[in-house]
Amino acid sequence: MCKFLEIPVPDQPFPHKNKGGKGLDEMKNHPVIIRYSREILASLSVSLIIGAYGCYKVVKMLPYMQEAVINVAQFLKGLL
């Protein structure tokens, strides 16, 4: 590339910032990545709690729903 650009070849080796895969370690400690990780964890926790509560309410309502279905079936049977 130096020949193409017509500049002298440097006597220092090219600096490699990510030599040996250290860039990923640097990203793990970056404040923005840490913040995003915490926000994702908090969002997933809230979603899990809401989902568990919704399942609880559905299971709690099953006996009433079965009774309602039976009542509707009996009502429709009476119409026929």
Rosetta constraint file for C-alpha pairs under 8 A:
AtomPair CA 1 CA 5 HARMONIC 6.17 0.50
AtomPair CA 2 CA 6 HARMONIC 5.76 0.50
AtomPair CA 2 CA 7 HARMONIC 5.24 0.50
AtomPair CA 2 CA 8 HARMONIC 6.31 0.50
AtomPair CA 2 CA 9 HARMONIC 5.88 0.50
AtomPair CA 3 CA 7 HARMONIC 6.41 0.50
AtomPair CA 3 CA 8 HARMONIC 7.55 0.50
AtomPair CA 3 CA 9 HARMONIC 7.88 0.50
AtomPair CA 17 CA 23 HARMONIC 7.36 0.50
AtomPair CA 18 CA 22 HARMONIC 5.47 0.50
AtomPair CA 18 CA 23 HARMONIC 5.08 0.50
AtomPair CA 19 CA 23 HARMONIC 8.00 0.50
AtomPair CA 21 CA 25 HARMONIC 7.74 0.50
AtomPair CA 22 CA 26 HARMONIC 6.41 0.50
AtomPair CA 23 CA 27 HARMONIC 6.24 0.50
AtomPair CA 24 CA 28 HARMONIC 6.29 0.50
AtomPair CA 25 CA 29 HARMONIC 6.73 0.50
AtomPair CA 26 CA 30 HARMONIC 6.41 0.50
AtomPair CA 27 CA 33 HARMONIC 6.82 0.50
AtomPair CA 28 CA 33 HARMONIC 6.44 0.50
AtomPair CA 28 CA 34 HARMONIC 6.99 0.50
AtomPair CA 29 CA 33 HARMONIC 7.23 0.50
AtomPair CA 29 CA 34 HARMONIC 6.73 0.50
AtomPair CA 30 CA 34 HARMONIC 6.29 0.50
AtomPair CA 31 CA 35 HARMONIC 6.13 0.50
AtomPair CA 32 CA 36 HARMONIC 6.18 0.50
AtomPair CA 33 CA 37 HARMONIC 6.08 0.50
AtomPair CA 34 CA 38 HARMONIC 6.29 0.50
AtomPair CA 35 CA 39 HARMONIC 6.19 0.50
AtomPair CA 36 CA 40 HARMONIC 6.06 0.50
AtomPair CA 37 CA 41 HARMONIC 6.14 0.50
AtomPair CA 38 CA 42 HARMONIC 6.11 0.50
AtomPair CA 39 CA 43 HARMONIC 6.10 0.50
AtomPair CA 40 CA 44 HARMONIC 6.10 0.50
AtomPair CA 41 CA 45 HARMONIC 6.11 0.50
AtomPair CA 42 CA 46 HARMONIC 6.23 0.50
AtomPair CA 43 CA 47 HARMONIC 6.14 0.50
AtomPair CA 44 CA 48 HARMONIC 6.06 0.50
AtomPair CA 45 CA 49 HARMONIC 6.25 0.50
AtomPair CA 46 CA 50 HARMONIC 6.18 0.50
AtomPair CA 47 CA 51 HARMONIC 6.02 0.50
AtomPair CA 48 CA 52 HARMONIC 6.03 0.50
AtomPair CA 49 CA 53 HARMONIC 6.15 0.50
AtomPair CA 50 CA 54 HARMONIC 6.14 0.50
AtomPair CA 51 CA 55 HARMONIC 6.22 0.50
AtomPair CA 52 CA 56 HARMONIC 6.15 0.50
AtomPair CA 53 CA 57 HARMONIC 6.24 0.50
AtomPair CA 54 CA 58 HARMONIC 6.26 0.50
AtomPair CA 55 CA 59 HARMONIC 6.14 0.50
AtomPair CA 56 CA 60 HARMONIC 6.03 0.50
AtomPair CA 57 CA 61 HARMONIC 6.15 0.50
AtomPair CA 58 CA 62 HARMONIC 6.28 0.50
AtomPair CA 61 CA 65 HARMONIC 6.12 0.50
AtomPair CA 62 CA 66 HARMONIC 6.09 0.50
AtomPair CA 63 CA 67 HARMONIC 6.29 0.50
AtomPair CA 64 CA 68 HARMONIC 6.16 0.50
AtomPair CA 65 CA 69 HARMONIC 6.18 0.50
AtomPair CA 66 CA 70 HARMONIC 6.26 0.50
AtomPair CA 67 CA 71 HARMONIC 6.21 0.50
AtomPair CA 68 CA 72 HARMONIC 6.17 0.50
AtomPair CA 69 CA 73 HARMONIC 6.09 0.50
AtomPair CA 70 CA 74 HARMONIC 6.15 0.50
AtomPair CA 71 CA 75 HARMONIC 6.10 0.50
AtomPair CA 72 CA 76 HARMONIC 6.12 0.50
AtomPair CA 73 CA 77 HARMONIC 6.04 0.50
AtomPair CA 74 CA 78 HARMONIC 6.17 0.50
AtomPair CA 75 CA 79 HARMONIC 6.54 0.50
AtomPair CA 76 CA 80 HARMONIC 6.61 0.50
